[in-house]
Every structure is written in structure tokens, then in C-alpha cells.
Amino acid sequence: MTYFKFEADFVDSLRCIPMIVRLKLDTCGVKLKLAEWNRFTPLECQQLVDLPCDRDAEIATYRDYVSQLIFQHTGHEASRLAIDPQPPWSNDREVPESVTTRAAEEGVTIELSHWANLTTIQRFALIKLTRSQHENNNFLPALKEFKLLT
């Protein structure tokens, strides 16, 4: 699965950066602004969705490609992000406080066993959905989609 159901309102046009790309950007250490993303062609956006970004060589290739796209479309160098060697979404033994707090606001308790059964991209999405006021409206749909509502 490339996209989540809660992303359905924008994935057809790719007018927003989908979670799969956001995970890859955090993995390779490039900050991509929405204004930059919106300058890319549909094919370039789809390539950023499809390109692998797991192994060291793939991560380097992805970083170079997205950096080249940013420069090509904006004339400026890509901003870099610090790469967390142990990001919270890779930890299936502890539910981050931001997620438990946001879930509690919805009246939901996320059990550690449920957190551990989520995929890396699902954990990433929940963490990201707790960080941006703009995206908080997708937190509850994500909980439903990931079957975390009891």
C-alpha cells in the first residue's frame, strides 16, 4: 500500500506530500516544502513516491534526486534535516508521548501491543499527525484506518 485512506482527498492530484514521501525525506535528510513539491511535475512526484529509500545506496540516491529536483525547479539548494539514527517510529517498544497525548484527546488508549503491530509507516504517520496543527484532522481517521479505536 502506497497511500493511506486518510490521504484520499489529495493523493489523486498529489497536491500534498504523501506520508510515504515524508518518511523517505526524513530518512534521507532533506526538507521539502509544499511550495517546492507543488513545482514538481506529476511524474517527478510519482517517482518520489515509487523510488526505494531503505538501504544506504538507495537513501543517497533518493537524497541526490530530490535535491536535484529542488534545485532544478527553484534555483536554490535543498535544505537539510538532521537524520535521527533511531527515530521514534522505528521503536515498536514505546508509544511516543505525543501520540498517547493526542490519542487521549480522542478518548483512545493505544496499547503497546497495538503500537508494536503497526508498520513503520503507520507509526510514522501517527507521529507526524500529532505534530502539525494543519493535519490534526487526519489523526482520528488514521486511528480508525489502523484499527486502533477500541
C-alpha positions as CSV (number, residue, x, y, z in Angstrom):
1,M,0.0,0.0,0.0
2,T,1.5,3.3,-1.1
3,Y,-1.1,5.7,0.3
4,F,-3.4,5.8,3.3
5,K,-7.1,6.2,3.1
6,F,-7.0,9.4,5.2
7,E,-4.8,10.8,2.3
8,A,-7.5,10.1,-0.3
9,D,-8.6,13.7,-0.6
10,F,-5.3,14.7,-2.2
11,V,-3.4,11.7,-3.5
12,D,-5.0,11.7,-6.9
13,S,-3.6,15.1,-7.6
14,L,-0.6,14.7,-5.3
15,R,-1.2,18.3,-4.2
16,C,0.2,17.5,-0.8
17,I,3.2,15.5,0.2
18,P,2.1,11.9,1.0
19,M,3.3,10.2,4.1
20,I,5.4,7.7,2.1
21,V,7.4,10.6,0.7
22,R,7.6,12.4,4.0
23,L,9.1,9.2,5.6
24,K,11.7,9.0,2.8
25,L,12.6,12.7,3.2
26,D,13.2,12.2,6.9
27,T,15.2,9.1,6.1
28,C,17.4,10.8,3.6
29,G,17.6,14.2,5.5
30,V,16.1,16.6,3.0
31,K,13.5,19.2,3.9
32,L,10.9,19.6,1.1
33,K,8.5,22.5,1.4
34,L,5.0,22.1,0.0
35,A,5.7,25.1,-2.4
36,E,8.7,23.2,-3.7
37,W,6.7,19.9,-4.1
38,N,4.0,21.8,-6.0
39,R,6.5,22.9,-8.6
40,F,7.4,19.3,-9.4
41,T,5.8,17.6,-12.4
42,P,3.3,14.8,-11.7
43,L,5.8,12.3,-13.0
44,E,8.5,13.6,-10.6
45,C,6.1,13.4,-7.7
46,Q,5.2,9.9,-8.6
47,Q,8.9,9.0,-8.8
48,L,9.4,10.3,-5.3
49,V,6.6,8.0,-4.2
50,D,8.0,5.0,-6.0
51,L,11.7,5.2,-5.6
52,P,13.1,3.0,-2.8
53,C,14.8,4.6,0.2
54,D,15.8,1.8,2.6
55,R,19.4,0.8,2.0
56,D,22.3,3.2,2.3
57,A,22.8,3.4,-1.5
58,E,19.1,4.0,-2.1
59,I,19.0,6.7,0.6
60,A,21.9,8.5,-1.0
61,T,20.3,8.2,-4.5
62,Y,17.0,9.5,-3.2
63,R,18.7,12.4,-1.4
64,D,20.5,13.4,-4.6
65,Y,17.4,13.1,-6.7
66,V,15.1,15.2,-4.5
67,S,17.9,17.7,-4.0
68,Q,18.4,17.9,-7.8
69,L,14.6,18.4,-8.3
70,I,14.5,21.2,-5.8
71,F,17.4,23.0,-7.4
72,Q,16.1,22.4,-10.9
73,H,12.6,23.9,-10.0
74,T,13.6,26.6,-7.6
75,G,17.2,27.6,-8.3
76,H,18.2,27.0,-4.6
77,E,19.9,24.2,-2.7
78,A,17.8,21.8,-0.8
79,S,17.6,22.3,3.0
80,R,19.0,19.5,5.0
81,L,17.4,17.8,8.0
82,A,19.3,16.0,10.8
83,I,18.8,12.3,10.4
84,D,17.8,10.6,13.6
85,P,19.6,7.3,13.7
86,Q,16.9,5.9,16.0
87,P,13.7,7.7,15.0
88,P,10.7,7.2,17.3
89,W,8.7,5.4,14.5
90,S,11.2,2.7,14.4
91,N,10.7,1.9,18.1
92,D,7.9,-0.6,18.5
93,R,8.6,-0.9,22.2
94,E,7.4,2.6,23.3
95,V,4.4,4.7,22.2
96,P,5.6,8.3,21.9
97,E,4.1,10.7,24.4
98,S,2.8,12.9,21.6
99,V,0.8,10.0,20.2
100,T,-0.6,8.9,23.6
101,T,-1.5,12.5,24.4
102,R,-3.2,13.1,21.1
103,A,-5.0,9.7,21.3
104,A,-6.2,10.5,24.8
105,E,-7.8,13.7,23.5
106,E,-9.8,11.4,21.2
107,G,-10.7,9.1,24.2
108,V,-8.4,6.4,22.9
109,T,-5.7,4.4,24.6
110,I,-3.0,2.9,22.4
111,E,-1.8,-0.3,23.9
112,L,1.9,-1.1,23.4
113,S,0.9,-4.4,21.8
114,H,-1.1,-2.5,19.2
115,W,1.7,0.0,18.6
116,A,4.1,-2.9,18.1
117,N,1.9,-4.4,15.5
118,L,1.8,-1.3,13.4
119,T,4.1,-0.9,10.4
120,T,6.9,1.6,10.4
121,I,5.0,3.9,8.0
122,Q,1.8,3.7,10.2
123,R,3.8,4.6,13.3
124,F,5.5,7.4,11.3
125,A,2.1,8.7,10.2
126,L,0.7,8.8,13.7
127,I,3.7,10.7,15.0
128,K,3.6,13.2,12.2
129,L,-0.1,13.7,12.6
130,T,0.5,14.8,16.2
131,R,3.0,17.5,15.2
132,S,1.1,19.7,12.8
133,Q,-2.0,21.7,13.7
134,H,-2.9,21.6,10.0
135,E,-3.1,17.8,9.9
136,N,-4.7,17.1,13.2
137,N,-8.0,16.5,11.4
138,N,-6.4,13.3,10.0
139,F,-5.4,11.8,13.3
140,L,-8.7,10.2,14.1
141,P,-9.2,8.8,10.6
142,A,-5.7,7.3,10.9
143,L,-6.6,5.7,14.2
144,K,-9.7,4.2,12.6
145,E,-7.8,3.1,9.5
146,F,-5.1,1.4,11.6
147,K,-7.8,-0.3,13.7
148,L,-6.7,1.4,17.0
149,L,-10.1,2.5,18.1
150,T,-11.5,0.2,20.7
